[in-house]
Amino acid sequence: MRLGINLGYWGAGMDQDNLEVAKEADRLGYSVCWAAEAYGSDAATVLSWVAAQTERIDVGSAIFQIPARQPAMTAMTAATLDSLSGGRFRLGLGVSGPQVSEGWYGVKFDKPLARTREYVEIVRKAMTRERLSYEGEHWTLPLPGGPGKPLKLTVHPEREHIPVYIAAIGPKNLEQTGEIADGALLIFPSADHLEETAVKHIRAGREKAGRTLEGFDIVPTLPLAVGDDKDVPALADAFRPYTALYVGGMGSRKQNFYNQLAQRMGYEEAAAEIQDKYLAGDKDGAAAAVPQDLIDRTTLLGSVDRIADRMKAYAAAGVTTLTLSPAGFTLEERITALRAGTEALERAGLA
């Protein structure tokens, strides 16, 4: 099992620290550094900045938002980043959510699975550097009856095949991800529930495409906080607002994929309470309603030995790249957590 890091969103006041974290991860031998985007900093600029100041670590978008870019533009960006980084780019995609898609980008959040499938097909076709033409429900290239003509990408990517990852939570999306992508980006993953909530659906998609899970990258992201095992409850408390935001406030009441995931993990009553309080404006109450067990199952908390044991469980559940979000109020604390991740992987015998 490999390790990655997720820098989250740029522009939150820790930009220089984030760069130092990425450079230390590169030195420690981490496999990939992911950057996110929502409606602030874009991921492509961040990844080019990180790639320019690292040597070996891959850089990946987690995620490029599908409603933000035409697929041909994403192909251009992917080819450029792969070329500039010397073949170190991984293309992570996702449909985002209805509030961002419709509120920020003005793109209707409908038929996300069909839209994702077409998007991936166009991106991959464009990156083959053949002349681009496509007829689908959501995109038609060139537009009919006009002056447009099929064009081909003029940039040569470093690699013939740039790996495509899809951020997936729901069963149907996970199955389609297994069918059409090279990897799946997962959030709030519990090793105890991973087979039921994710892996079996990915496997079904791979089988539909006539493939196995061999070579498919299963990539959950987990916050990491290091401390004494007796301090685990206090460490968990630090992540209550984070968990409440996703389970209670992401998307809408009807379309909150994280809330639905918590329900599938057996936290139906808690998920409902968290959402009710969060949407009513009681963010503190929503955070207090998050079960400690839910936080502990979806983070890496405690001593290096405890974290190593958890890493073994994730590897046994099918995880191939474990992405860490090292927590800490200072750069030194985050670097310490990053190094603890490497040590835990070695103690687990997974390095």
C-alpha positions as CSV (number, residue, x, y, z in Angstrom):
1,M,0.0,0.0,0.0
2,R,1.3,3.4,-1.0
3,L,0.8,6.8,0.9
4,G,-0.4,10.1,-0.5
5,I,-1.2,13.5,1.0
6,N,-4.1,15.8,0.4
7,L,-3.4,19.5,0.7
8,G,-7.1,20.4,0.6
9,Y,-8.0,23.9,-0.6
10,W,-5.4,26.5,-1.3
11,G,-5.8,30.0,0.0
12,A,-6.7,29.2,3.6
13,G,-3.8,31.0,5.0
14,M,-1.4,28.0,5.0
15,D,-0.1,28.1,1.4
16,Q,3.6,28.3,2.2
17,D,3.1,25.6,4.8
18,N,1.3,23.4,2.3
19,L,4.2,23.7,-0.1
20,E,6.6,22.6,2.6
21,V,4.4,19.7,3.5
22,A,4.4,18.6,-0.2
23,K,8.2,18.9,-0.4
24,E,8.6,16.9,2.8
25,A,6.2,14.2,1.4
26,D,8.3,14.1,-1.7
27,R,11.5,13.6,0.4
28,L,9.8,10.9,2.4
29,G,8.8,8.9,-0.7
30,Y,5.0,9.6,-0.6
31,S,3.4,8.5,-3.9
32,V,1.1,11.4,-4.7
33,C,0.1,14.9,-3.6
34,W,-3.5,15.8,-4.3
35,A,-5.1,19.3,-4.3
36,A,-8.7,20.2,-4.2
37,E,-11.0,23.0,-5.6
38,A,-14.5,24.2,-4.8
39,Y,-15.2,27.9,-5.3
40,G,-11.9,29.4,-4.3
41,S,-8.5,28.4,-5.6
42,D,-8.3,26.2,-8.6
43,A,-6.4,22.9,-8.4
44,A,-4.5,23.2,-11.7
45,T,-2.5,26.2,-10.7
46,V,-1.7,24.7,-7.3
47,L,-0.5,21.5,-8.8
48,S,1.8,23.2,-11.3
49,W,3.3,25.2,-8.4
50,V,3.8,22.0,-6.4
51,A,5.2,20.0,-9.3
52,A,7.7,22.8,-10.1
53,Q,9.2,22.5,-6.6
54,T,9.2,18.7,-6.1
55,E,11.1,15.9,-7.9
56,R,9.4,12.5,-7.6
57,I,6.0,12.8,-6.1
58,D,3.0,12.6,-8.4
59,V,0.5,15.5,-8.4
60,G,-3.2,14.9,-8.7
61,S,-6.4,16.8,-8.9
62,A,-8.9,15.8,-6.2
63,I,-10.8,17.0,-7.9
64,F,-11.2,19.0,-11.1
65,Q,-14.9,19.8,-11.1
66,I,-16.7,18.6,-14.2
67,P,-19.2,21.5,-14.4
68,A,-16.2,23.9,-14.2
69,R,-14.6,23.0,-17.5
70,Q,-15.4,21.7,-20.9
71,P,-13.9,18.3,-21.4
72,A,-11.5,19.4,-24.1
73,M,-10.2,22.1,-21.7
74,T,-9.6,19.4,-19.1
75,A,-7.7,17.3,-21.7
76,M,-5.5,20.3,-22.5
77,T,-4.8,21.0,-18.8
78,A,-4.0,17.3,-18.1
79,A,-1.7,17.1,-21.1
80,T,0.1,20.3,-20.1
81,L,0.5,19.3,-16.4
82,D,1.8,15.9,-17.4
83,S,4.3,17.4,-19.8
84,L,5.5,20.1,-17.3
85,S,5.8,17.6,-14.4
86,G,7.7,15.0,-16.4
87,G,4.8,12.5,-16.4
88,R,3.7,12.9,-12.8
89,F,0.1,14.0,-13.2
90,R,-3.0,12.1,-12.2
91,L,-6.4,13.4,-13.4
92,G,-9.1,13.3,-10.7
93,L,-12.6,14.2,-11.7
94,G,-16.0,14.7,-10.0
95,V,-19.3,16.3,-10.6
96,S,-19.2,18.3,-7.3
97,G,-22.7,18.9,-5.8
98,P,-25.9,20.7,-6.8
99,Q,-25.2,23.9,-4.8
100,V,-21.8,24.5,-6.4
101,S,-22.7,23.2,-9.9
102,E,-25.8,25.3,-10.2
103,G,-24.9,28.2,-7.8
104,W,-21.3,28.8,-8.8
105,Y,-21.0,27.4,-12.4
106,G,-24.6,27.8,-13.6
107,V,-24.6,24.2,-14.8
108,K,-27.6,22.1,-14.1
109,F,-26.9,19.2,-11.8
110,D,-28.7,16.5,-13.7
111,K,-27.8,13.0,-14.9
112,P,-24.4,13.1,-13.2
113,L,-23.5,9.5,-14.1
114,A,-24.2,10.0,-17.8
115,R,-22.4,13.3,-17.8
116,T,-19.3,11.8,-16.2
117,R,-19.2,8.9,-18.6
118,E,-19.3,11.2,-21.6
119,Y,-16.8,13.6,-20.1
120,V,-14.3,10.8,-19.5
121,E,-14.8,9.5,-23.0
122,I,-14.1,12.9,-24.6
123,V,-11.1,13.6,-22.4
124,R,-9.5,10.3,-23.2
125,K,-10.2,10.6,-26.9
126,A,-8.7,14.1,-27.0
127,M,-5.6,12.9,-25.2
128,T,-5.0,10.3,-27.9
129,R,-4.4,13.2,-30.2
130,E,-6.8,12.0,-32.8
131,R,-9.2,14.5,-34.4
132,L,-11.9,15.1,-31.8
133,S,-15.5,14.4,-32.8
134,Y,-18.2,13.1,-30.4
135,E,-22.0,12.7,-30.4
136,G,-23.6,12.3,-27.0
137,E,-26.5,13.5,-24.9
138,H,-24.5,16.2,-23.2
139,W,-21.8,17.1,-25.7
140,T,-21.6,17.1,-29.5
141,L,-18.3,18.0,-31.1
142,P,-18.1,19.8,-33.4
143,L,-21.4,21.6,-33.1
144,P,-23.6,20.7,-36.1
145,G,-24.4,23.2,-38.8
146,G,-21.6,25.6,-37.9
147,P,-18.0,26.5,-38.9
148,G,-16.5,24.1,-36.3
149,K,-14.3,21.2,-37.5
150,P,-12.7,18.3,-35.7
151,L,-9.4,19.4,-34.2
152,K,-6.7,17.5,-32.4
153,L,-4.6,18.3,-29.3
154,T,-1.3,19.9,-30.3
155,V,0.5,19.2,-27.0
156,H,2.2,15.9,-26.5
157,P,1.6,14.5,-23.0
158,E,4.6,12.9,-21.4
159,R,2.7,9.6,-21.2
160,E,0.3,7.9,-23.6
161,H,-2.1,7.1,-20.8
162,I,-2.7,9.6,-18.0
163,P,-4.6,7.8,-15.2
164,V,-8.1,9.0,-14.6
165,Y,-9.6,8.9,-11.1
166,I,-13.2,9.7,-10.2
167,A,-14.5,10.9,-6.8
168,A,-17.3,8.5,-6.0
169,I,-19.6,7.9,-3.1
170,G,-22.9,6.4,-4.2
171,P,-23.2,2.7,-5.3
172,K,-24.0,3.5,-8.9
173,N,-21.2,6.0,-9.2
174,L,-18.8,3.6,-7.7
175,E,-19.8,0.9,-10.1
176,Q,-19.4,3.2,-13.1
177,T,-16.0,4.4,-11.7
178,G,-14.8,0.8,-11.7
179,E,-16.0,0.4,-15.2
180,I,-14.5,3.5,-16.8
181,A,-11.7,4.8,-14.6
182,D,-8.2,3.8,-13.3
183,G,-8.9,4.7,-9.7
184,A,-11.5,5.8,-7.2
185,L,-11.2,8.7,-4.8
186,L,-13.1,8.0,-1.6
187,I,-14.0,10.1,1.4
188,F,-15.1,9.1,5.0
189,P,-13.9,5.6,4.4
190,S,-14.2,3.0,7.3
191,A,-12.1,0.0,6.9
192,D,-14.8,-2.1,8.6
193,H,-17.4,-1.0,6.0
194,L,-15.3,-0.5,2.9
195,E,-16.2,-3.8,1.2
196,E,-19.9,-3.1,1.6
197,T,-19.9,0.6,0.9
198,A,-17.4,0.8,-1.9
199,V,-15.2,-2.1,-3.0
200,K,-18.0,-4.5,-4.0
201,H,-19.5,-1.8,-6.3
202,I,-16.2,-1.0,-7.8
203,R,-15.6,-4.7,-8.4
204,A,-18.9,-5.0,-10.1
205,G,-18.0,-2.2,-12.5
206,R,-14.6,-3.8,-13.3
207,E,-16.4,-7.1,-14.0
208,K,-18.8,-5.3,-16.3
209,A,-15.8,-4.0,-18.3
210,G,-14.2,-7.5,-18.3
211,R,-11.5,-6.6,-15.8
212,T,-10.5,-7.4,-12.2
213,L,-9.4,-5.1,-9.4
214,E,-5.8,-5.8,-10.4
215,G,-4.2,-2.4,-11.3
216,F,-7.2,-0.4,-10.1
217,D,-6.2,2.2,-7.5
218,I,-8.6,2.5,-4.5
219,V,-7.7,5.8,-2.8
220,P,-9.5,6.9,0.4
221,T,-8.5,10.2,2.2
222,L,-8.2,10.2,5.9
223,P,-7.3,13.0,8.4
224,L,-4.3,12.0,10.5
225,A,-3.6,13.2,14.0
226,V,-0.8,11.8,16.2
227,G,-0.9,11.6,20.0
228,D,-1.2,9.2,23.0
229,D,-3.9,6.6,22.7
230,K,-5.5,7.9,25.8
231,D,-6.0,11.2,24.0
232,V,-8.0,9.7,21.1
233,P,-11.3,11.2,22.3
234,A,-9.8,14.7,22.4
235,L,-8.1,14.1,19.0
236,A,-11.5,13.0,17.6
237,D,-13.2,16.1,19.0
238,A,-11.0,18.3,16.7
239,F,-12.6,16.7,13.7
240,R,-16.2,17.2,14.8
241,P,-16.8,20.4,12.8
242,Y,-15.2,18.8,9.7
243,T,-17.5,15.7,9.9
244,A,-20.6,17.8,10.7
245,L,-19.9,20.0,7.7
246,Y,-19.9,17.1,5.3
247,V,-22.6,14.9,6.9
248,G,-24.8,17.9,7.8
249,G,-24.2,20.7,5.3
250,M,-22.8,19.5,2.0
251,G,-25.2,19.5,-0.9
252,S,-28.9,19.8,0.0
253,R,-31.2,17.9,2.3
254,K,-32.2,15.6,-0.5
255,Q,-28.8,15.4,-2.2
256,N,-26.1,15.0,0.5
257,F,-24.0,12.1,-0.6
258,Y,-22.0,12.1,2.6
259,N,-25.1,11.9,4.8
260,Q,-26.3,9.0,2.7
261,L,-22.9,7.3,3.2
262,A,-23.1,7.7,7.0
263,Q,-26.5,6.1,6.9
264,R,-25.1,3.1,4.9
265,M,-22.4,2.7,7.6
266,G,-25.1,2.3,10.2
267,Y,-25.4,5.9,11.6
268,E,-28.9,6.6,10.3
269,E,-30.2,8.4,13.4
270,A,-27.1,10.4,14.0
271,A,-26.9,11.4,10.3
272,A,-30.5,12.7,10.5
273,E,-29.8,14.7,13.7
274,I,-26.5,16.1,12.4
275,Q,-28.2,17.3,9.2
276,D,-31.3,18.7,11.0
277,K,-29.1,20.8,13.3
278,Y,-26.7,21.9,10.7
279,L,-29.3,23.1,8.3
280,A,-31.1,24.9,11.1
281,G,-27.9,26.9,11.7
282,D,-26.9,25.0,14.9
283,K,-23.4,24.1,13.7
284,D,-22.1,23.5,17.3
285,G,-25.1,21.2,18.0
286,A,-24.4,19.3,14.8
287,A,-20.8,18.8,15.7
288,A,-21.8,17.6,19.2
289,A,-24.1,15.1,17.6
290,V,-21.4,13.4,15.6
291,P,-20.6,10.0,17.2
292,Q,-17.0,9.7,18.3
293,D,-17.1,6.2,16.8
294,L,-17.9,7.6,13.4
295,I,-14.9,10.0,13.6
296,D,-12.6,7.3,14.8
297,R,-13.6,4.9,12.0
298,T,-13.0,7.5,9.3
299,T,-9.7,9.1,10.6
300,L,-6.3,7.9,11.8
301,L,-5.8,8.9,15.4
302,G,-3.5,8.1,18.2
303,S,0.0,6.5,18.5
304,V,2.1,5.3,15.6
305,D,1.3,1.7,16.6
306,R,-2.4,2.4,16.7
307,I,-2.3,4.1,13.3
308,A,-0.2,1.1,11.9
309,D,-2.9,-1.3,13.0
310,R,-5.5,0.8,11.2
311,M,-3.4,0.9,8.1
312,K,-3.3,-2.9,8.1
313,A,-7.1,-2.9,8.2
314,Y,-7.3,-0.6,5.2
315,A,-4.8,-2.6,3.2
316,A,-6.8,-5.8,4.0
317,A,-10.0,-4.0,2.9
318,G,-8.5,-3.4,-0.6
319,V,-6.9,0.1,-0.3
320,T,-4.0,0.6,-2.6
321,T,-3.1,4.2,-1.9
322,L,-3.9,5.7,1.5
323,T,-4.1,9.5,1.3
324,L,-3.4,11.4,4.5
325,S,-4.4,14.9,5.5
326,P,-1.9,15.6,8.3
327,A,-3.5,17.7,11.0
328,G,-1.8,20.3,13.1
329,F,-1.9,24.0,14.0
330,T,1.7,24.6,13.0
331,L,3.9,23.4,10.2
332,E,6.0,21.5,12.6
333,E,3.0,19.5,13.8
334,R,1.9,18.7,10.3
335,I,5.4,17.6,9.3
336,T,5.5,15.4,12.5
337,A,2.2,13.8,11.5
338,L,3.5,13.2,7.9
339,R,6.6,11.5,9.2
340,A,4.5,9.4,11.6
341,G,2.5,8.2,8.6
342,T,5.7,6.9,7.0
343,E,6.7,5.2,10.3
344,A,3.3,3.6,10.7
345,L,3.4,2.2,7.2
346,E,6.8,0.6,7.9
347,R,5.6,-0.8,11.3
348,A,2.6,-2.2,9.6
349,G,4.9,-4.0,7.1
350,L,3.2,-2.3,4.2
351,A,6.1,-0.1,2.9
